[in-house]
Amino acid sequence: MAGCIVRKLDLIRKPLPSAAGLIVGAIALFGFAAQSQAQSPRANQGQGIADTWQGTLHAGRDLRIVVKISKADDGGYKAVFYFIDRSGDGQPVSKTTLDGTTIKMELPLGDTYEGKLSGDGKTISGTWNLRPNPLPLELTRATPETEWTIPPPTPPVPTMSSNANPSFEVATIKPSPPNRPGKRVGFRGGHYMSRNTNVNDLIALSYGLHAKQIIGGPDWFGTDLYDIEGKPDAEGLPNDKQIKTMLQKLLAERFKLTFHHEKRELPVYVIRVASGGPKMTTSGPNSRTNFLFRGLGDLLVTNMTMTDFAIWMQAGVMDKPVVDQTGLPGRYDFQLKWTPDESQFAQFRGTGAVVPPPTDDPNAPPSLYTAMQEQLGLKMGTAKFPDDVIVIDHVEKPSEN
């Protein structure tokens, strides 16, 4: 996928090792820039909150936050968060409301902040509702003398030339620490990184396949987990094809992978457009590409084609390959919330992710199939489909760095 090329099979917005890891990882790694929206306050019109606010979040380590709140065109409010100990990149708030003295803000990645404005209007005492652990955060109205300096924004990484045929100039492969939850894959600051990935994962990512399309690997093939970091030998942020090329070369050079292709009829999931048509939002021109879990069954997608969506659903969620037959040509933004079942997220259960048990709660999200139809205007069903498989001829544990 183009753009940010940061994909996160990150089932730890979805629990991470620490609250700090969740905030810093999500914000620094994925750098979201959603359009800010605002809601008109329903009361307390005289107690304005349009100003600069700041406070320190104690999340394993101290993280200073500056929040700039301003008036929106509709008379409500809009806000931008700055995590100034990480970068000067602002994170626009999706929705900001003032109801009496209660202030609520929702960030694009699913975190929320709710607080109470003090009687003198100088502080907001509230809670950052961070999954799975909420944290207290008090914001103080800044003055020109007390306001913290926001560092310059991170300069954008230029796109790699489309003619480049990149390899990893330098790559380190290490066994993953035991019992660390979740998986991550993506580029950060021009460097590739993956966490808790096995060789089966890497082949699936490199060739756009499901694990069940990879046949004949040894026992350790799907269980030994590795952390990989690599620097491309070409400048710029690679596109999806170039990332796959680098991973394919890494597998051949460091894991001595050889294989051959075959065609076999496989049970698959097919995605089609439901009656009534799609309900997704078309991506903006500069939107970043993301496939981001904020919890199991709580997915945020931006700037993604339906083919990309199918590939990442098969890589991160489903127990069979997923085939796109929607015929939709564009790129889309959407949220999808559902209650997972036992056929989903199996590949992550060995990394600390826990699929919630079935529930009779009437307020729980629907099944994936119902959610896709109701929320996206898509339907998913099973079928038999002739599909490509990779048959492993040879593979070794990785060579030393």
URTA-V907778 format. One record per helix or strand of 2 or more residues. SS is the DSSP state (2 for helix, 1 for strand). FROM is the first residue (numbers start at 1). LEN is the number of residues. If there is no record, write none. Layout:
SS&FROM&LEN, SS&FROM&LEN
This chain:
1&6&3, 2&19&12, 1&51&8, 1&62&10, 1&77&7, 1&90&10, 1&102&6, 1&112&6, 1&123&7, 1&135&7, 1&168&8, 1&184&5, 1&191&7, 2&199&9, 2&211&3, 1&214&2, 2&219&4, 1&226&7, 2&240&15, 1&258&16, 1&281&2, 1&290&6, 1&298&8, 2&306&11, 1&321&4, 1&331&7, 2&346&6, 2&368&9, 1&378&17
